[in-house]
């Protein structure tokens, strides 16, 4: 199992906006469905690999980014089925 960080939002526009901002800042963030274990938002999340998790957390705080929750989750992925933007 691998660990990933998920940024949760109140709506999908916030997710798309922050995804764009993180990509422009050089992070490898992707838009992904919210995992059921974290399902307390609009259904769309931004997923970050564990290696960038702490740096992204600092970025979120330093830039006053709009998001609902930021949490780490251990999860296994199936490379044939799990493709995100």
C-alpha positions in Angstrom: 0.0 0.0 0.0 1.1 3.5 -0.7 0.2 6.7 1.1 -1.4 9.7 -0.7 -2.6 13.1 0.6 -6.0 14.3 -0.4 -7.2 17.9 -0.4 -11.0 18.0 0.0 -13.3 20.9 -1.1 -16.8 22.2 -0.8 -17.2 22.3 -4.6 -15.5 21.2 -7.7 -14.6 24.7 -8.8 -12.3 25.1 -5.8 -10.7 21.7 -6.6 -10.0 22.7 -10.2 -8.6 26.1 -9.2 -6.3 24.7 -6.5 -5.2 21.9 -8.8 -4.1 24.5 -11.4 -2.3 26.6 -8.8 -0.4 23.5 -7.4 0.6 22.4 -10.9 1.9 25.9 -11.7 3.9 25.8 -8.5 5.6 22.6 -9.6 3.7 20.0 -7.6 2.5 16.7 -9.1 -1.1 17.0 -8.0 -3.9 15.3 -9.8 -7.7 15.6 -9.7 -9.2 12.4 -8.3 -12.5 11.1 -6.9 -12.7 11.5 -3.2 -12.0 8.1 -1.5 -15.0 6.7 0.4 -12.9 6.8 3.6 -12.7 10.6 3.3 -16.1 11.2 1.8 -17.1 14.5 3.4 -17.0 16.9 0.4 -18.2 17.4 -3.1 -16.8 14.1 -4.5 -13.8 15.7 -6.2 -10.4 15.9 -4.5 -6.8 16.8 -5.4 -4.4 13.9 -4.7 -0.7 14.4 -3.9 1.9 11.7 -3.6 3.3 11.1 0.0 6.7 12.5 -1.0 5.2 15.9 -1.7 2.6 15.9 1.1 4.4 18.0 3.7 5.6 20.6 1.1 2.0 20.9 -0.2 0.7 21.3 3.3 3.1 24.2 3.9 2.1 25.7 0.5 -1.6 25.5 1.5 -1.0 27.4 4.7 1.5 29.9 3.3 -0.8 30.9 0.4 -4.1 30.9 2.3 -5.6 28.4 -0.2 -9.3 27.6 -0.1 -10.0 24.0 0.8 -12.0 22.0 3.3 -9.7 19.3 4.6 -6.2 17.9 4.0 -5.6 14.3 5.0 -3.2 11.4 4.4 -4.6 8.0 3.5 -3.0 4.7 2.8 -4.4 3.2 -0.3 -3.7 0.6 -2.9 -4.2 1.4 -6.6 -4.8 -0.7 -9.6 -2.8 0.8 -12.5 -5.2 -0.7 -15.0 -8.3 0.9 -13.4 -7.2 4.0 -11.5 -6.4 6.8 -14.0 -6.8 10.4 -12.9 -6.4 13.8 -14.6 
